[in-house]
Amino acid sequence: MTIRVVVADDQELVRSGFSMILDVQPDIEVVAEAGDGAEAVEAVRRHAPDVALLDIRMPRVDGIEACRRISAGGACRTVMLTTFDSDEYVYDALHAGASGFLLKDVRRDDLVHAVRVVARGDSLLAPSVARRLVEQYTRPAARPRRPDPRLDVLTGRERETLLLLARGLSNAEIAAELVVSDHTVKTHVGNVLAKLGLRDRIQAVICAYETGLIAAGDPPRGGAAWPGPSPAPVRS
């Protein structure tokens, strides 16, 4: 199955470079380019791609607002591209519905990998971005002293599932931990996302830290959510 992509950046050379890298892949097709956020939203509406690569800083409509409109309008998933890795951009982009966040100095292979990961429904952050994000949400001052009432909508087993998601476990590892089937875990994960109004697993991890369900220093179990020297997906 071919992954259809829209590339949006106000710098033509950058936009063309990313498009060339992606378009030569046998399983990826760049269906449109856009020079600003408004054009990106229109291109997504017209071409119905699987993934949109959006620069953060663009004229007329910036990448975060474009991401918000695209996420609200359909099934297209977004990867944010920027030369900056400030906490504010990461937070805003993820809460706008972004499924990935990469710096523009990303390696060619990692860019292609990111598009494939996001297209199949997973989420991905550049390692430097992931570290900053986790540090922000694990500072004691950033967390409530007791679990947020938002979690009251979850059953006990769903809350356990969210905790294990935040510790970086895959579905298979969660199934082993809870002694249930993979199908049951997928149901629990889907219920957690739906009840909390979350788009994907990255937002679930953020929510677990924001609400105080998991705290800095809690021992990880299973895999790590954002390991390694290259961009790593939050596993499903």
Summary of the structure (lengths in Angstrom):
residues: 236
radius of gyration: 17.7
end to end distance: 20.0
largest distance: 52.1
contacts: 812
relative contact order: 0.12
helix: 50%
strand: 14%
